[in-house]
């Protein structure tokens, strides 16, 4: 096992992701309702992925125990044996899949995000990397206040700028959010 915290954390998340609904009471999987891939017109290697998921209303009457965003992507780099770190942040401004670009209605080019609420993932450099992020806190917030749900933005971590993520449309449409939750019991 690698000694990097991000990789160890990823292994823990993968183990948790294999849990059944029996561990928490219920599980729901939601496909992405909107996706967009952004590229900085001034820096070809600076790319971001926007994903939005419609969180089921029934979660507001329960406790979100674990929530994971997952999708497949491809990474290329000079060192094909390396890992690449990705960040996943909560988006703070509404956006539209059809018109999203690097500057669309953002106060910060590339997307308005909450740097305090984020997940980290380490993925292998390969043609088909499965990427998973723990977004439990974000989803719990969206379950309590659906209006605050603008989705997530995924970016290659700044120190990893030599890596290029290829975010293909078909793979983005298969992005999903898996939520383990415990329904509240009345009485």
Secondary structure, 3 states (H helix, E strand, C coil): CCCCHHHHHHHHHHHHHCCCHHHCCEEEEEEEEEEEEEECCCCCCCEEEEEEECCCHHHHHEEEEEEEEEEEEEEECCCCCCEEEEEEEEECCCCCCCCCCCCCCCCCCCCCEEEEEEEEEEEECCCCEEEEEECHHHHHHHHHCHHHCCCEEEEECHHHCCCEEECCHHHHHCCEEEEEEEECCCC
